[in-house]
Amino acid sequence: MPATAEETRRVVLGSGENYLKEVDGEIDTSDVDKLITDFFVPENLWGDTKNGGTLTYTPSTYTVTDDLGRVVETFLTKEEVKLALGLVRINDKILIPLMETARIATSNVTGRKVLKVGGLSNASGKSYLVGFKHIDNKRGNIFVIIVGKNDGELQLSFSPESETILNPSFVAGSMDQEGTKIILVIDQPQTETEVGA
């Protein structure tokens, strides 16, 4: 189906919301509409967004040339996908998915939560369904979904002049038998009648 004039003129501006849920194994990608409906719900909201989110797709290729320097064919050999997020809230729900060896320890002090981090034997091996929802009520929302683990450095910066921002970077694995690494859904722009309804 050819793109409408409104789609070809679309400009993406603004941030969105982060979503996260622990998963075990492959997910069902055969019904993307159901996946969006089930995943992008309040209980899977993950922190508050700061500085938006960035999806990066990096292909690696190998090009075959002949002895005369003419390109014969280029092959795709590898794909790397990362979803980088910015988080401005800190609690155990936010921190545990960012550090694979993090776990909650007991405390006798009311209202205190203790996280222990470290020790390779404590690696959880967990993967997460990670999503970013760019919200645009006029032009249509954009949904980004991957399954992966954080491989970004965790920095807790305590400064009197600025808030602490966490910047996880989730590396995507395959989420189904087809090898899918990204589900990217772009809602259609609404007409003026639909926006005003």
N, C-alpha and C positions, 0 to 999 in steps of 0.2 A: 504494500500500500504506500503510495507516494506521500511525502511529508506535506502537511498543510503550510500555508504562508506563515501562520502564527508559530508553528513549530520551528521553521527555519530561521525565524527572527528571535528565537528565545535566548535570553540572557539569564544566566544563573547568578544570583546575588543573595547572600544571606547564609546563615548557619543552619543548625538543626539539632537533632537529639540523638544521643547514643543509646544503643540497646545491647544487652548481653545476656546470654543464657548458656549454661553448661550443657554440652551434648556428649553423647556416647556413640561413636561410630558415624555412619553415614546418615544423612537426612533425606527426607522425601522431597525431591525437587520437581516432581511431576505436576504438582498443582501449586504454582507460584502464588496465585491469589490467596489460597488457604494459608500458605506459609507466611505471607505478609499479615494477614488477619490474625493469625495465632501468635506471631512473634512480636509484632509492634504493638504491644499492650503495656499499660502502666506498670505491671509487676516486673517487666523486663527492662524498664528504663534504668540507665546506668550512669549515675552522676549527672552533673550539669556541664554543658559544653562551654569551653573557652577556646577561642581561635579556630572553631570549626573542625572539619575533618578533611583528610586528603586520601583519596584512593590512588594508588600507583600500580600500573601494569607495566612490567619490564620484560620484553621478549629477548631471547638470545637466538642468534641465527648463525648458520654456517653457509658460506657462499663457495660454490665450486666454480673454478675458472679453468679455461683451457690454457695451453701453452702460449697462445697468442694474446692472452689477457682479456679474452671476452668472457663475460659472465654466462655460465651455462645454466645454473639454477641455484636458488637460495632456499635453504631448509630451516624451518623453525626447530630448534633443539631444546629449548627450555623456556618456561614461563615463570615469572615471579610476581606475586601479588602481595601488596601491603596496604593495610588500612590504618592510617595514623589518626589518632584522636587527641583532643585536648580536654582535660577534665579539671574542674575547679573545686570539686568537693572531695574530702578525704574521709573514708571510714573503712571498716574491714571488708564490706561488700565490694568496694572499689579496689582495694589493695590486693586481696588474695588472688584474683585472676591475673595480676601483673607479675607475680613472683611465684614460680612453680613450686618452690619449697615452703611457701608460707602456710602456716596453720595456726589455729586459735589455741591458746593455752589458757589454763584456768587462773583465776584471780580471786582472792578473798575480799577484795575491795568492791563495794557496790558501785555499779555504773562504770567500771573499768574493763576495757577489753585489751587483751594481750595477744600480740602476734609474734610468733617465732619464725625466723626466716633462716634458711641455710641447711646444709647437709644434703648431699646428693641422694641419699637413701630416702629422703622425705619428698622427692619429686612426685607430684601428683599424677603427671601424665595427662592431665585434663585438657580437653579442647573446648572451644567456646564458639557458639553461633554469635557473630558480632554484626551489628547493623548500625547504619547511620541513615536517619530520615531527614532529608532537606525539606523544609516546610515552605510551600508557596501556594497559598489558597487561590491565587489567580491563575498562574501558569501551570500549576500541577506539581505535586510532590515528586521527589526523586528518592528512591530507596536503594541502598547499597547493602548487600549481604555477603558475608564470607564465613568460613569456618576456619579457625586457626588458633594460634598461641602468640602471646606477646613475646617479641624478641628485642624490644626497645629497652634502653637503659632507664632505670627508675631513679629519679632525683626528687628528693624532698627538700625544697629550698625554703628557708624561713627568713623572710626579709621584712623590715618595718615599712618598706615602701611599695611592696607589691604582693599580690596573693600568690600562694603556692599553686602551681599548675603542673599536673601530671601529663606526660606526653607518651602514652603507650603506642607501640607500632605492632600490629598483629600481622603475622605472616600467614597467608592462606594456604591451606592444604586442599586436596580434592574433597568435595562434599558429596559426591555420588559416583556411580560406576562409569559415568561418562567423562570423569575428570574435571567437572565444573569447578572453577575456583571463584568466580564472581557471579552473583545474580544482581543485575542492574535493572531497575524498573523505573521507567519515566512515564508519569501520568500525563495525559493529554491536557493541553491548555483548555480552560473552561471558557465558554462564551459569556458575553456580558449578561445574558439572561440567566445563566446558571450561577454566576457570581452573585447576582442580586437576589437570587431565590432564597 
